[in-house]
Amino acid sequence: MILVSTALAGFANVAHAQDATPAPQQTGTTAASGDTDDSEILVTGYRGSLREAINVKRNANAVVDVITAEDVGKFPDRNVAESLSHIPGVSIDRRFGEGEKVAILGTDPALNRMLLDGHALASADWGGNDNDPSSRTFNYSLLAPELVDRLEVYKSPEPRIEEGSIGGTVIVRTRRPLELKANSIFASGGYSYNDRSEKGNVRASGLYSWKNESETFGILGAVTYDKQNLTRAGVEFFGYQSGADFFQKNSDGTVRRDSAGQGILLNPNATVTGGTKNDLIAAVAPFGINYAYFQQTRERKSYTGTAQFRPSSDLTFTLNALHIDGNYNNYSQSMYTIPVAWTGSVLQTANVSNGVVNSASFAAAPNQSAQLDTLVRKTKLKTDNVNFFADWEGDNDAKVSFAGGWSKATGGRNPEYLFNVQTKLPFSYAFTGTSADVNFTGDLTNPANYFTNPNNNSANIEGRPVIIGGQPLVAAQIGGLDYSVTTDRDIFGGYDAVIPFEFGPFTQLLVGSRVTDHVNRINARGINTYLRTSLLGSQLGVTTLTTPDGTFDGSGGTGSATKYLNLPEQAVIDILANAINSPLVTKIGASTRVKETVAASYAQLNFDQSGIRGNIGGRLVYTRDISNYATTLSNTVNPQPVPTRVTTDYLKFLPSLNIAYSITPEIIIRGAAAKVISRPRYQDLAAATSLNDVTLDGGGGNPNLKPYASTNYEITAEWYPRPGSLIAVELFRREISNYIINTRTNTVFFNSLQNRLTTYNVNQPINGGKAKVNGALISAQSEIWGGFGLQANYTYQDSTTSSVDTTGAALNLPYLSKHTVNVIPYFESGPFQARLSYNYRTSYFRTIGRLGSNEMVAPYNQLDFSAGFNITPQITLTVNAQNLLDETYLQYNTTRDRPTAFYKNGRTLAANVSFRL
């Protein structure tokens, strides 16, 4: 904060001092018109891209921030989301190390849209990330930065821009061949290394653009390849439960007490320290503690092609095609204990501190004390997109454009192999807000200390008996194969027109219509795997390993639980293949389909008179949703899902106003007001219920959800003292209604593991929440002296909501940090440039977790470095370092003494050589 305040305070002095100092001579692109005479000085490289971004922002009628590429294939960062996080009011979550989704002006990533050249792109995720499954946002890690020409972040909407965002809309502009020099060539190759996975990989890309001499026909083709090996190790806590569950209960569920009024423990001989038994009753204990070891390969290939034909000077046809292949295969191994439910009856000691059972010890369990889950996920992400544009431009800036397109994305688990074993070893745990120490008595690496599920029951899948050899199977489930494939498909068509319109201050009338047909579908199938006789880990007939040395170093996790039995991926697959497997069946209860049709029309008037410019208009939007899913019956033994179909629709008028006033050529003030909507996640519209038979919680959707609605306000003041310099202040407000909140109810469902009816804590979304977000942003950038420059911004955001957690305390909006800071000093002189990027954000609410836990993410620091050297005018060497501080990602439940996760993702180092002509 002090650093940013000092930097911002000095910008004005720097700008005035520069007015008296000639800027260094450069060669390259020219700054846009409207600047002072100094703008005729030509600049290139990073400074040139900053100047271009400033000019786009300056000339826009809405509140817009822009990031531009320095040159063909030369984007500021190796990840598009990381670049976006440098914009004031934009932040990213780094749960898996690299940025994937963006939050804008304090709103959840699901409430912000990404438009590729003006329209949404179908999107699917890899199936193991709880950060926005089946939402309307886009995983930016899939988008190769080499393909990007410019990023535009519209914080205030215009009627011409597709609706669906509350925080802001990101428009990704790609390159077109008729806009590039003929025979433009770009090629690059590099190597990256992650010090956590201790693995390195190559990265390569290439682009070629050609057009004929008459500039009437051009083609562009590009290909990129990138591979990363991620290794994440950490400790997870599966929410918190009442300490009263350590005690014997009366028939009405209350704690049984002795004559002195003290509770009677399940094990009356256990010792309580740090307080009385009644203090233990009032405390909370971790429901589960998990030492999680996650490995993932992220291999991405993208291909893009663009063809343009200009038969006359006023008509251009453009055809774009994009194909992305992503291999996100991953392996997750989780060694966890559920202390109260599994070992509460053999509790030996428990310590209460500040209302939390922060340490306890347990004797050997009667059934199991811990479980090792192994999940091998095969995930292939695929995105295809084809768009066609016909653009006509007549006299006086009259324009008519027709656009149509199709995109389809697939992802998910295909399949996920799940196998688990159990142990009865005695153990103890102790934890603080930043560390966990779990120790087992006995060798946790010895396969003979593990065994498969010994509880034989009548096997069934969704209420249907499993038939093996013509007979109903009676056996114990040890895992299975889960096929859960998401398909997202989008088709659109429409037109836009710009009509010269001279009436008073009005200069143009913009009108247009668009129809979109979207289908989001999950096809779920599965195989359950069984054994009739429990086997020891040493009897599985496969090679066994142990957790690699140092896996949990620096994560906060210690104790013998850091070293446990590991199974190679192929061993998991082989164990399941050699056991008793049910037939592959369609899981009706987990399969969903949401079909959404949207028809929208708009009218927008642009005005410009006496230094006042902007636009006013509205967008009329009709939406129809058809949700197909299957409901799971409660209070029913072996229930069969019931297919259900619900249709809803709504009509919304979304007016907006953007106004900008140039007080002087260098000072602009802006104001904006708009009504906006953001539609619910697709899976929230499908009411299928998913249940976790171990943690006894679940979730479902609600097909009757209405869209989020918000009235947005923006006020900005911008000072452009000289080319390459900007100081801006922005105030914003979001008044959100129909906010979707999660309600939790206790409902009785059939538990297939326990083979009986069990009470689950089930989460379901409903409308009814209200929220207000207020914020202030201060940003500045300037070319200082001698090739040095500085970008800095500070964002303050605060929210109030009607949503409360399980204690009745008000919840913040997801992903909203009250304070966010970016400081980016850079140097560029001659063939050399270097940039240091520092980002800090304070704690933020992420989601409602297991057992209603209020999942908060602790303050996070990110420090990245990049440098480049032009060996020749055509050849450039660049190096990048990401997460230099090796930051730990910390999560907690409301207060820091109730942790829910510690993760280490490691540093990434990269080097790259590029050639452009």
Backbone hydrogen bonds, N-H to C=O, Kabsch-Sander energy under -0.5 kcal/mol:
donor,donor_aa,acceptor,acceptor_aa,energy
5,S,1,M,-2.7
6,T,2,I,-2.5
7,A,3,L,-2.3
8,L,4,V,-3.1
9,A,5,S,-2.4
10,G,6,T,-1.5
11,F,7,A,-0.7
11,F,8,L,-0.7
12,A,8,L,-0.6
13,N,9,A,-0.5
14,V,10,G,-2.3
15,A,11,F,-3.1
16,H,12,A,-2.4
17,A,13,N,-2.5
18,Q,14,V,-2.4
19,D,15,A,-1.2
20,A,16,H,-0.6
20,A,17,A,-1.0
21,T,18,Q,-1.7
29,T,43,V,-0.8
31,A,39,S,-0.9
35,D,32,A,-0.7
39,S,36,T,-2.3
40,E,37,D,-1.9
41,I,38,D,-1.9
42,L,26,Q,-0.6
43,V,29,T,-1.7
48,G,44,T,-1.6
49,S,45,G,-2.1
50,L,46,Y,-2.1
51,R,47,R,-2.4
52,E,48,G,-2.3
53,A,49,S,-2.2
54,I,50,L,-2.3
55,N,51,R,-2.3
56,V,52,E,-2.1
57,K,53,A,-2.2
58,R,54,I,-2.6
59,N,55,N,-2.0
60,A,56,V,-0.9
60,A,57,K,-0.6
64,V,62,A,-0.9
65,D,153,V,-1.8
67,I,151,L,-2.3
69,A,149,D,-2.3
70,E,74,K,-2.5
71,D,74,K,-0.8
73,G,146,E,-0.5
74,K,71,D,-2.4
75,F,73,G,-0.6
80,V,140,Y,-0.5
80,V,143,L,-0.5
83,S,79,N,-1.6
84,L,80,V,-2.2
85,S,81,A,-1.7
86,H,83,S,-1.6
87,I,84,L,-1.9
90,V,87,I,-2.1
91,S,103,A,-2.4
93,D,101,K,-0.7
97,G,94,R,-1.8
98,E,96,F,-1.1
100,E,93,D,-0.6
103,A,91,S,-3.0
104,I,107,T,-0.7
105,L,89,G,-3.2
107,T,104,I,-1.1
111,L,108,D,-2.4
112,N,109,P,-1.6
113,R,168,G,-0.8
115,L,170,V,-3.3
116,L,119,H,-2.9
117,D,115,L,-0.8
117,D,172,V,-2.8
119,H,116,L,-1.1
121,L,114,M,-0.7
130,D,128,G,-0.6
132,D,130,D,-1.9
135,S,132,D,-0.9
140,Y,100,E,-3.0
140,Y,138,F,-1.1
142,L,139,N,-1.9
143,L,140,Y,-1.2
144,A,142,L,-0.7
147,L,144,A,-1.7
148,V,145,P,-1.5
149,D,173,R,-3.0
150,R,173,R,-1.7
151,L,67,I,-3.1
152,E,171,I,-2.3
153,V,65,D,-3.2
154,Y,152,E,-0.7
154,Y,169,T,-2.8
155,K,63,V,-2.5
155,K,153,V,-0.8
156,S,63,V,-1.1
161,I,158,E,-1.9
164,G,677,I,-0.6
166,I,111,L,-3.0
167,G,111,L,-0.8
169,T,154,Y,-2.1
170,V,113,R,-2.8
171,I,152,E,-3.1
171,I,169,T,-0.6
172,V,115,L,-3.0
172,V,170,V,-0.6
173,R,150,R,-3.0
173,R,171,I,-0.6
174,T,172,V,-0.5
175,R,147,L,-0.8
179,E,176,R,-1.5
180,L,177,P,-1.2
183,N,209,S,-0.5
184,S,181,K,-1.0
184,S,209,S,-1.7
186,F,207,L,-2.7
187,A,915,F,-2.7
188,S,205,S,-2.7
189,G,913,V,-2.3
190,G,203,R,-3.0
191,Y,911,A,-2.5
192,S,201,N,-2.9
193,Y,909,L,-3.1
194,N,199,K,-2.1
195,D,193,Y,-0.5
195,D,907,R,-2.0
198,E,194,N,-1.9
199,K,194,N,-1.0
201,N,192,S,-2.5
203,R,190,G,-2.1
204,A,225,Y,-2.5
205,S,188,S,-2.0
206,G,223,V,-2.6
207,L,186,F,-3.2
208,Y,221,G,-2.7
209,S,184,S,-2.5
210,W,219,I,-2.9
212,N,217,F,-2.1
215,E,212,N,-1.7
218,G,308,Q,-2.3
219,I,210,W,-2.3
220,L,306,T,-2.6
221,G,208,Y,-2.5
222,A,304,T,-2.5
223,V,206,G,-2.5
224,T,302,S,-2.2
225,Y,204,A,-3.3
226,D,300,R,-2.4
227,K,202,V,-0.6
228,Q,298,R,-1.9
230,L,228,Q,-0.6
230,L,296,Q,-3.2
232,R,294,F,-2.9
233,A,904,K,-1.2
234,G,292,A,-2.1
235,V,902,F,-1.2
236,E,290,N,-2.9
237,F,900,T,-2.6
238,F,288,G,-2.0
239,G,237,F,-1.7
241,Q,285,A,-3.0
243,G,283,A,-3.0
244,A,281,I,-0.8
245,D,242,S,-1.7
246,F,243,G,-1.9
247,F,244,A,-1.7
248,Q,264,I,-3.0
250,N,254,T,-3.2
253,G,250,N,-2.0
256,R,248,Q,-2.6
258,D,262,Q,-3.0
261,G,258,D,-2.0
264,I,256,R,-2.5
265,L,263,G,-0.6
266,L,246,F,-2.8
270,A,267,N,-2.4
271,T,348,Q,-2.7
273,T,350,A,-2.8
280,L,276,T,-1.7
281,I,277,K,-2.0
282,A,278,N,-1.7
283,A,279,D,-0.8
283,A,280,L,-0.6
284,V,355,G,-1.8
285,A,241,Q,-2.9
287,F,239,G,-2.5
288,G,239,G,-0.6
289,I,337,T,-2.3
290,N,236,E,-3.3
291,Y,335,M,-2.9
292,A,234,G,-2.5
292,A,290,N,-0.9
293,Y,333,Q,-2.7
294,F,232,R,-3.1
295,Q,331,Y,-2.4
296,Q,230,L,-2.6
297,T,329,N,-2.4
298,R,228,Q,-3.0
298,R,296,Q,-0.5
299,E,297,T,-0.7
299,E,327,N,-2.6
300,R,226,D,-3.4
300,R,298,R,-0.6
301,K,325,D,-3.1
302,S,224,T,-2.1
303,Y,323,H,-3.0
304,T,222,A,-2.5
305,G,321,A,-2.4
306,T,220,L,-2.7
307,A,319,L,-2.3
308,Q,218,G,-2.8
309,F,317,F,-2.4
310,R,216,T,-3.9
312,S,315,L,-0.9
315,L,312,S,-1.4
316,T,391,D,-2.7
317,F,309,F,-3.1
318,T,389,F,-2.9
319,L,307,A,-2.6
320,N,387,N,-2.8
321,A,305,G,-2.3
322,L,385,N,-2.8
323,H,303,Y,-2.8
324,I,383,T,-2.9
325,D,301,K,-3.4
326,G,381,L,-3.6
327,N,299,E,-3.5
328,Y,326,G,-0.7
328,Y,379,T,-2.2
330,N,377,R,-2.0
331,Y,295,Q,-3.0
332,S,375,L,-2.7
333,Q,293,Y,-2.6
334,S,373,D,-2.7
335,M,291,Y,-2.0
335,M,333,Q,-0.5
336,Y,334,S,-0.7
336,Y,371,Q,-2.6
337,T,289,I,-2.0
342,W,338,I,-2.5
343,T,338,I,-0.6
343,T,339,P,-1.8
344,G,340,V,-1.6
346,V,343,T,-1.4
347,L,344,G,-1.2
348,Q,361,S,-3.2
349,T,361,S,-1.1
350,A,271,T,-2.0
351,N,359,S,-2.8
352,V,273,T,-2.3
353,S,356,V,-2.8
356,V,353,S,-1.3
357,V,284,V,-2.9
358,N,351,N,-0.8
358,N,356,V,-1.6
359,S,351,N,-0.9
360,A,429,Y,-2.1
361,S,349,T,-2.1
362,F,427,F,-2.9
363,A,346,V,-2.3
365,A,424,K,-1.7
369,S,423,T,-3.6
370,A,423,T,-1.6
371,Q,336,Y,-2.8
372,L,421,V,-2.9
373,D,334,S,-2.7
373,D,371,Q,-0.6
374,T,419,F,-2.7
375,L,332,S,-2.9
376,V,417,Y,-2.4
377,R,330,N,-2.9
377,R,375,L,-0.7
378,K,376,V,-0.5
378,K,415,P,-2.8
379,T,377,R,-0.7
381,L,326,G,-3.8
381,L,379,T,-0.5
382,K,410,T,-2.3
383,T,324,I,-2.4
384,D,408,K,-2.7
385,N,322,L,-2.4
386,V,406,W,-2.8
387,N,320,N,-2.2
388,F,404,G,-3.1
389,F,318,T,-2.9
390,A,402,F,-2.6
391,D,316,T,-3.1
392,W,390,A,-0.5
392,W,400,V,-3.1
393,E,314,D,-2.7
394,G,398,A,-2.9
397,D,394,G,-0.7
398,A,395,D,-1.8
399,K,498,V,-2.3
400,V,392,W,-2.3
401,S,496,D,-3.4
402,F,390,A,-2.5
403,A,494,G,-2.7
404,G,388,F,-2.0
405,G,492,F,-2.4
406,W,386,V,-2.5
407,S,490,D,-2.6
408,K,384,D,-2.5
409,A,488,D,-3.0
410,T,382,K,-2.4
411,G,486,T,-2.0
412,G,125,D,-1.1
413,R,484,S,-1.9
414,N,378,K,-2.8
414,N,412,G,-0.6
414,N,415,P,-0.8
416,E,482,D,-1.9
417,Y,376,V,-3.1
417,Y,415,P,-0.5
418,L,416,E,-0.6
418,L,480,G,-3.0
419,F,374,T,-2.0
420,N,478,I,-1.7
421,V,372,L,-1.7
422,Q,451,F,-3.3
423,T,370,A,-2.0
427,F,362,F,-1.0
428,S,439,N,-2.2
429,Y,360,A,-2.9
430,A,437,D,-1.4
431,F,358,N,-2.2
432,T,435,S,-2.4
436,A,556,G,-2.9
437,D,430,A,-3.1
438,V,558,T,-1.7
439,N,428,S,-2.2
441,T,426,P,-2.8
442,G,440,F,-0.9
444,L,442,G,-0.8
446,N,443,D,-1.0
449,N,446,N,-2.1
450,Y,447,P,-1.7
451,F,422,Q,-2.2
452,T,535,L,-2.2
456,N,454,P,-1.0
457,N,475,A,-2.3
459,A,473,L,-2.8
461,I,464,R,-2.7
464,R,461,I,-1.7
466,V,459,A,-2.2
467,I,465,P,-0.6
468,I,466,V,-0.6
468,I,471,Q,-2.8
471,Q,468,I,-1.6
473,L,466,V,-2.8
475,A,457,N,-2.2
475,A,473,L,-0.5
476,A,531,L,-2.7
478,I,529,T,-2.5
479,G,529,T,-1.1
480,G,418,L,-2.3
481,L,527,I,-2.8
482,D,416,E,-2.3
483,Y,481,L,-0.6
483,Y,525,R,-2.7
484,S,413,R,-2.7
484,S,482,D,-0.7
485,V,523,N,-2.2
486,T,411,G,-2.5
486,T,484,S,-0.5
487,T,521,R,-3.0
488,D,409,A,-3.2
489,R,519,V,-2.8
490,D,407,S,-3.1
491,I,517,D,-2.2
492,F,405,G,-2.4
493,G,515,V,-1.6
494,G,403,A,-2.5
495,Y,513,S,-2.0
496,D,401,S,-2.6
497,A,511,V,-2.8
498,V,399,K,-3.2
499,I,497,A,-0.5
499,I,509,L,-3.1
501,F,507,T,-2.7
503,F,501,F,-1.0
503,F,506,F,-1.7
506,F,503,F,-2.2
507,T,606,N,-2.9
508,Q,606,N,-1.4
509,L,499,I,-2.8
510,L,604,Q,-3.9
511,V,497,A,-2.0
512,G,602,Y,-1.5
513,S,495,Y,-1.6
514,R,600,A,-2.7
515,V,493,G,-2.6
516,T,598,V,-3.0
517,D,491,I,-2.9
518,H,516,T,-0.5
518,H,596,E,-3.1
519,V,489,R,-2.5
520,N,594,V,-2.7
521,R,487,T,-2.9
522,I,592,T,-2.6
523,N,485,V,-2.5
524,A,522,I,-0.7
525,R,483,Y,-3.0
526,G,585,V,-2.3
527,I,481,L,-2.6
529,T,479,G,-2.4
530,Y,580,I,-3.1
531,L,476,A,-2.1
537,G,447,P,-1.1
537,G,450,Y,-2.0
538,S,447,P,-0.5
539,Q,536,L,-1.9
540,L,537,G,-1.0
545,L,566,N,-3.6
547,T,564,Y,-1.9
551,T,548,P,-1.7
553,D,550,G,-1.2
555,S,552,F,-2.0
557,G,552,F,-0.6
558,T,436,A,-2.7
558,T,556,G,-0.5
561,A,438,V,-2.2
562,T,559,G,-1.7
563,K,560,S,-1.6
564,Y,562,T,-0.5
565,L,444,L,-1.4
566,N,545,L,-3.1
572,V,568,P,-1.7
573,I,569,E,-1.8
574,D,570,Q,-2.6
575,I,571,A,-2.6
576,L,572,V,-1.9
577,A,573,I,-2.1
578,N,574,D,-2.0
579,A,576,L,-1.0
580,I,530,Y,-2.4
581,N,579,A,-0.6
582,S,528,N,-2.6
585,V,526,G,-2.3
587,K,524,A,-2.8
588,I,586,T,-1.2
590,A,587,K,-1.0
591,S,587,K,-0.6
591,S,588,I,-0.9
592,T,522,I,-1.5
593,R,628,N,-2.4
594,V,520,N,-2.9
595,K,593,R,-0.5
595,K,626,I,-2.5
596,E,518,H,-3.5
596,E,594,V,-0.5
597,T,624,R,-2.5
598,V,516,T,-2.7
599,A,622,Y,-2.3
600,A,514,R,-2.8
601,S,620,L,-2.1
602,Y,512,G,-2.5
603,A,618,G,-1.9
604,Q,510,L,-3.2
605,L,616,I,-3.2
606,N,508,Q,-2.5
606,N,604,Q,-0.5
607,F,614,G,-2.3
608,D,505,P,-2.5
609,Q,612,I,-3.1
612,I,609,Q,-2.0
613,R,611,G,-0.5
613,R,660,A,-2.8
614,G,607,F,-2.1
615,N,658,N,-2.3
616,I,605,L,-2.1
617,G,656,S,-2.0
618,G,603,A,-2.0
619,R,654,L,-1.4
620,L,601,S,-3.1
621,V,619,R,-0.6
621,V,652,K,-3.3
622,Y,599,A,-2.8
623,T,650,Y,-2.7
624,R,597,T,-2.3
625,D,648,T,-2.7
626,I,595,K,-2.5
627,S,625,D,-0.5
627,S,646,V,-3.0
628,N,593,R,-3.1
628,N,626,I,-0.5
629,Y,644,T,-2.3
631,T,642,V,-2.4
633,L,631,T,-0.6
635,N,748,V,-2.6
642,V,631,T,-2.4
644,T,629,Y,-3.6
646,V,627,S,-2.3
648,T,625,D,-2.5
650,Y,623,T,-2.1
652,K,621,V,-3.0
654,L,619,R,-3.0
654,L,652,K,-0.5
656,S,617,G,-2.5
657,L,673,A,-2.6
658,N,615,N,-2.8
659,I,671,G,-2.6
660,A,613,R,-3.5
661,Y,669,I,-3.0
662,S,611,G,-2.5
663,I,661,Y,-1.0
663,I,667,I,-1.3
664,T,667,I,-1.3
667,I,664,T,-0.7
668,I,718,E,-2.6
669,I,661,Y,-2.4
670,R,716,T,-2.6
671,G,659,I,-2.5
672,A,714,E,-2.4
673,A,657,L,-2.1
674,A,712,N,-2.0
675,K,655,P,-2.3
676,V,710,S,-2.9
678,S,708,Y,-1.7
682,Y,134,S,-1.2
683,Q,134,S,-1.0
685,L,681,R,-1.0
685,L,682,Y,-0.8
686,A,682,Y,-0.5
687,A,685,L,-0.6
690,S,699,G,-3.0
692,N,697,D,-2.9
693,D,691,L,-0.7
696,L,692,N,-1.6
697,D,692,N,-0.6
698,G,761,N,-1.8
699,G,690,S,-2.2
700,G,763,N,-2.0
702,N,684,D,-4.1
705,L,702,N,-1.5
708,Y,678,S,-2.6
709,A,737,S,-2.2
710,S,676,V,-2.5
711,T,735,E,-1.8
712,N,674,A,-3.2
712,N,710,S,-0.6
713,Y,733,R,-2.4
714,E,672,A,-2.5
715,I,731,L,-2.5
716,T,670,R,-2.0
717,A,729,V,-2.5
718,E,668,I,-3.3
719,W,727,I,-2.9
720,Y,666,E,-3.2
725,S,722,R,-2.1
726,L,781,Q,-2.5
727,I,719,W,-2.1
728,A,779,S,-3.0
729,V,717,A,-2.5
730,E,777,L,-2.8
731,L,715,I,-3.3
732,F,775,G,-2.2
733,R,713,Y,-2.0
734,R,773,V,-2.6
735,E,711,T,-2.1
736,I,734,R,-0.7
736,I,771,A,-3.0
737,S,709,A,-3.5
739,Y,769,G,-2.7
741,I,739,Y,-0.6
741,I,766,I,-2.7
743,T,741,I,-0.5
743,T,764,Q,-3.0
745,T,762,V,-2.2
747,T,745,T,-0.6
747,T,760,Y,-2.7
749,F,747,T,-0.6
749,F,758,T,-2.6
751,N,756,R,-3.0
752,S,750,F,-0.7
755,N,751,N,-1.7
756,R,751,N,-1.3
758,T,749,F,-3.3
760,Y,747,T,-3.3
761,N,696,L,-2.1
762,V,745,T,-3.0
762,V,760,Y,-0.9
763,N,698,G,-2.4
764,Q,743,T,-2.4
766,I,741,I,-2.7
769,G,739,Y,-2.3
771,A,736,I,-2.5
772,K,800,T,-2.5
773,V,734,R,-2.5
774,N,798,D,-2.8
775,G,732,F,-2.2
776,A,796,Y,-2.3
777,L,730,E,-3.1
778,I,794,Y,-2.6
779,S,728,A,-2.6
780,A,792,A,-2.6
781,Q,726,L,-2.2
782,S,790,L,-2.0
784,I,782,S,-0.7
784,I,788,F,-2.1
785,W,788,F,-0.8
788,F,785,W,-2.3
789,G,826,Y,-2.6
790,L,782,S,-2.2
791,Q,824,I,-1.8
792,A,780,A,-2.6
793,N,822,N,-2.4
794,Y,778,I,-2.8
795,T,820,T,-2.7
796,Y,776,A,-3.1
797,Q,818,K,-2.1
798,D,774,N,-2.6
800,T,772,K,-2.0
802,S,770,K,-2.0
805,D,809,A,-2.5
806,T,852,G,-0.6
808,G,805,D,-1.7
811,L,803,S,-2.9
815,Y,845,F,-3.4
816,L,813,L,-1.5
817,S,815,Y,-0.8
818,K,843,S,-0.6
820,T,795,T,-2.0
821,V,840,Y,-3.0
822,N,793,N,-2.4
823,V,838,Y,-2.3
824,I,791,Q,-3.5
826,Y,789,G,-2.6
827,F,834,A,-2.7
828,E,787,G,-2.3
829,S,832,F,-2.7
832,F,829,S,-2.1
833,Q,868,G,-2.4
834,A,827,F,-2.6
835,R,866,S,-3.0
836,L,825,P,-2.3
837,S,864,D,-2.8
838,Y,823,V,-2.4
838,Y,836,L,-0.5
839,N,862,Q,-2.8
840,Y,821,V,-2.4
841,R,860,Y,-2.0
842,T,819,H,-2.4
844,Y,857,V,-1.7
846,R,855,E,-3.5
847,T,855,E,-0.9
849,G,847,T,-0.7
849,G,853,S,-3.2
852,G,849,G,-1.4
853,S,850,R,-1.6
855,E,847,T,-2.0
855,E,853,S,-1.2
856,M,854,N,-0.6
856,M,892,Y,-3.3
857,V,844,Y,-3.2
858,A,890,L,-2.8
860,Y,841,R,-2.3
862,Q,839,N,-2.8
864,D,837,S,-2.7
865,F,881,A,-2.7
866,S,835,R,-2.5
867,A,879,V,-2.3
868,G,833,Q,-3.0
869,F,877,L,-2.9
870,N,831,P,-2.7
871,I,869,F,-1.1
871,I,875,I,-1.3
872,T,875,I,-1.6
876,T,914,S,-2.4
877,L,869,F,-2.9
878,T,912,N,-3.0
879,V,867,A,-2.6
880,N,910,A,-2.8
881,A,865,F,-2.8
882,Q,908,T,-3.1
884,L,863,L,-2.9
886,D,883,N,-1.9
889,Y,903,Y,-2.4
890,L,888,T,-0.7
891,Q,901,A,-3.1
892,Y,856,M,-2.4
893,N,898,R,-3.6
894,T,854,N,-1.7
894,T,892,Y,-1.0
895,T,893,N,-2.9
898,R,895,T,-2.0
900,T,891,Q,-2.5
901,A,891,Q,-1.6
902,F,235,V,-2.1
903,Y,889,Y,-2.3
904,K,233,A,-1.6
905,N,887,E,-0.6
908,T,882,Q,-1.9
909,L,193,Y,-3.1
910,A,880,N,-2.8
911,A,191,Y,-2.5
912,N,878,T,-2.7
913,V,189,G,-2.9
914,S,876,T,-2.7
915,F,187,A,-3.6
916,R,874,Q,-2.0
917,L,185,I,-2.5
